[in-house]
């Protein structure tokens, strides 16, 4: 299944604990099969369930089914959920574009931020985190497809950006993140993932990319991502079911900046 999320990418809407267990097991089985086919250890690949738009009562069922980490795109929605579900001890990952004026919100609760793409944002997060006495795992977002609609650094800017991040001591750089090209062309998607591996390997050699994690792959293309070296796949609709609005509402259009 490719990035255009063809029919079948979304599972039936999960509402019960058993629904979530079944969908989770199905996705994990696909990840493991893709890993084995690529000669990789399935244990190397983390599954990050993406819970954006999913109501809190369903997230309680998901947690009861074994989901202990959740990814959210919008910081306001994520902060509300984190507060209302605080008794569950969920690990919250912000995976969507963050405006600098929302850095305070992210610094207050997020365990992880996968969309760092400017030094201005790094400074704002670091200042808020320092004031709160917290640290934050971060991934640098890369626009590997070159699509104007996507956020992220151009590949040629990644090395310099990574080299500048040690100045922000509360940010723990873990790796790189991307959204592959939105297409049915598997070769184009694979090229996005190849670019990311090359950037990651250069960062490891330079000592600037932490332990070199690669967050890439979503419901429509995660098997290609696993074959391409992903260590974290972000899967929403294949676990939770179809969303009530198109993805464009949750992955904002960079051309509107």
Secondary structure as the mmCIF struct_conf table of DSSP 4:
data_model
#
loop_
_struct_conf.conf_type_id
_struct_conf.id
_struct_conf.beg_label_comp_id
_struct_conf.beg_label_asym_id
_struct_conf.beg_label_seq_id
_struct_conf.end_label_comp_id
_struct_conf.end_label_asym_id
_struct_conf.end_label_seq_id
TURN_TY1_P TURN_TY1_P1 UNK A 3 UNK A 4
TURN_TY1_P TURN_TY1_P2 UNK A 7 UNK A 8
BEND BEND1 UNK A 9 UNK A 10
HELX_LH_PP_P HELX_LH_PP_P1 UNK A 11 UNK A 14
BEND BEND2 UNK A 16 UNK A 16
HELX_RH_AL_P HELX_RH_AL_P1 UNK A 17 UNK A 37
TURN_TY1_P TURN_TY1_P3 UNK A 38 UNK A 39
HELX_RH_3T_P HELX_RH_3T_P1 UNK A 42 UNK A 44
STRN STRN1 UNK A 46 UNK A 50
TURN_TY1_P TURN_TY1_P4 UNK A 52 UNK A 53
HELX_RH_AL_P HELX_RH_AL_P2 UNK A 56 UNK A 64
TURN_TY1_P TURN_TY1_P5 UNK A 65 UNK A 66
STRN STRN2 UNK A 69 UNK A 72
BEND BEND3 UNK A 73 UNK A 73
HELX_RH_AL_P HELX_RH_AL_P3 UNK A 75 UNK A 84
TURN_TY1_P TURN_TY1_P6 UNK A 85 UNK A 85
HELX_RH_3T_P HELX_RH_3T_P2 UNK A 86 UNK A 88
HELX_LH_PP_P HELX_LH_PP_P2 UNK A 90 UNK A 90
STRN STRN3 UNK A 91 UNK A 94
BEND BEND4 UNK A 96 UNK A 96
HELX_RH_3T_P HELX_RH_3T_P3 UNK A 100 UNK A 102
HELX_RH_AL_P HELX_RH_AL_P4 UNK A 103 UNK A 109
BEND BEND5 UNK A 111 UNK A 111
STRN STRN4 UNK A 112 UNK A 116
HELX_RH_AL_P HELX_RH_AL_P5 UNK A 119 UNK A 132
TURN_TY1_P TURN_TY1_P7 UNK A 133 UNK A 133
STRN STRN5 UNK A 136 UNK A 142
BEND BEND6 UNK A 145 UNK A 145
TURN_TY1_P TURN_TY1_P8 UNK A 148 UNK A 149
BEND BEND7 UNK A 152 UNK A 152
STRN STRN6 UNK A 153 UNK A 153
HELX_RH_3T_P HELX_RH_3T_P4 UNK A 155 UNK A 157
HELX_RH_AL_P HELX_RH_AL_P6 UNK A 158 UNK A 164
HELX_RH_3T_P HELX_RH_3T_P5 UNK A 165 UNK A 167
BEND BEND8 UNK A 168 UNK A 168
TURN_TY1_P TURN_TY1_P9 UNK A 169 UNK A 170
STRN STRN7 UNK A 171 UNK A 178
BEND BEND9 UNK A 182 UNK A 184
HELX_RH_AL_P HELX_RH_AL_P7 UNK A 186 UNK A 206
TURN_TY1_P TURN_TY1_P10 UNK A 207 UNK A 207
BEND BEND10 UNK A 209 UNK A 209
TURN_TY1_P TURN_TY1_P11 UNK A 210 UNK A 211
STRN STRN8 UNK A 213 UNK A 215
TURN_TY1_P TURN_TY1_P12 UNK A 219 UNK A 221
HELX_RH_AL_P HELX_RH_AL_P8 UNK A 222 UNK A 227
TURN_TY1_P TURN_TY1_P13 UNK A 228 UNK A 229
BEND BEND11 UNK A 231 UNK A 231
STRN STRN9 UNK A 232 UNK A 235
HELX_RH_AL_P HELX_RH_AL_P9 UNK A 237 UNK A 240
BEND BEND12 UNK A 244 UNK A 245
HELX_RH_3T_P HELX_RH_3T_P6 UNK A 247 UNK A 249
TURN_TY1_P TURN_TY1_P14 UNK A 250 UNK A 250
BEND BEND13 UNK A 251 UNK A 251
HELX_RH_3T_P HELX_RH_3T_P7 UNK A 254 UNK A 256
#
